[in-house]
Amino acid sequence: MEALERVIDARRNDPPDRSYTSRLLAKGVDGPGPKVEEEAGELVAAARDEADDRVVAEAADLVYHMLVLLACRRVPFSLVEDELSRRFGVSGLVEKASRGGAGGEA
């Protein structure tokens, strides 16, 4: 994850002429945002109906686009890891209630 994040940051800071990542970053959140939504749907569809290799491929696509989205906001993935660590050992229902959300499981 760290290596991929470094590549994405490099594309943001010194965009090459021909880079899909750079094109997404240049659009701000509107670049990777729709791709995150699309890839999430594709992951769910693959999980329902496809072989494990397709599920893995769609999960990789989702993670990549999520990292690009975080890079648009200059939010390092380490902050996501910190948040997950903070939640570790806390019931998903309790954690969600602490944020004012209703229902759901983690």
C-alpha positions in Angstrom: 0.0 0.0 0.0 2.8 2.4 0.9 4.6 1.8 -2.4 1.4 2.4 -4.4 0.7 5.5 -2.3 4.2 6.8 -3.1 3.6 6.3 -6.9 0.2 8.1 -6.7 1.8 11.0 -4.8 4.6 11.2 -7.4 2.0 11.4 -10.1 0.3 14.2 -8.3 3.4 16.1 -7.6 5.1 15.7 -11.0 2.5 14.5 -13.4 3.8 12.7 -16.5 2.1 13.4 -19.8 0.6 10.0 -20.2 -0.6 8.7 -16.9 -4.1 7.6 -16.0 -3.5 8.4 -12.4 -2.4 11.9 -13.3 -5.5 12.4 -15.3 -7.7 11.3 -12.4 -5.8 13.6 -10.0 -6.1 16.6 -12.3 -9.9 16.5 -12.0 -9.8 16.6 -8.2 -12.4 14.5 -6.4 -14.5 14.4 -9.5 -11.8 12.2 -11.2 -11.5 9.2 -8.9 -14.8 9.8 -7.0 -17.1 8.3 -9.7 -14.6 5.5 -10.2 -14.7 4.6 -6.5 -18.5 4.3 -6.8 -18.3 2.3 -10.0 -15.6 -0.1 -8.6 -17.5 -0.6 -5.4 -20.5 -1.7 -7.4 -18.4 -4.0 -9.5 -16.8 -5.6 -6.5 -20.3 -6.4 -5.0 -21.5 -7.8 -8.3 -18.3 -10.0 -8.6 -18.7 -11.2 -5.0 -22.2 -12.3 -5.8 -21.7 -14.0 -9.2 -18.0 -14.4 -10.2 -14.9 -16.4 -9.4 -12.6 -15.4 -6.6 -10.0 -14.1 -9.1 -12.6 -11.5 -10.3 -13.4 -10.5 -6.8 -9.7 -10.0 -6.1 -9.3 -7.9 -9.3 -12.3 -5.7 -8.5 -11.1 -5.2 -4.9 -7.7 -4.1 -6.2 -9.4 -1.7 -8.6 -11.5 -0.3 -5.7 -8.4 0.1 -3.4 -6.4 1.8 -6.1 -9.1 4.4 -6.9 -9.7 4.9 -3.1 -6.0 5.8 -2.7 -6.2 8.2 -5.6 -9.3 9.8 -4.0 -7.4 10.2 -0.7 -4.4 11.7 -2.6 -6.8 14.3 -4.1 -7.5 15.4 -0.5 -3.9 14.9 0.6 -5.1 12.4 3.2 -2.5 9.8 3.8 -3.7 6.2 4.0 -1.9 6.0 7.4 -4.8 8.1 8.8 -7.3 5.5 7.6 -5.1 2.8 9.2 -5.1 4.8 12.4 -8.9 5.1 12.4 -9.3 1.4 11.8 -6.9 0.7 14.7 -9.0 3.1 16.9 -12.1 1.0 16.1 -10.4 -2.4 16.7 -12.1 -4.2 19.5 -15.2 -2.0 19.4 -18.5 -3.4 18.4 -19.5 -2.1 14.9 -22.9 -1.2 16.3 -21.3 0.7 19.2 -18.9 2.5 17.0 -21.6 3.5 14.5 -23.8 4.8 17.3 -20.9 6.9 18.6 -20.9 8.7 15.2 -24.7 9.2 15.3 -25.4 6.6 12.6 -28.2 4.1 12.9 -27.9 0.4 12.6 -25.4 -1.4 10.4 -22.6 -3.8 11.2 -18.8 -3.6 10.9 
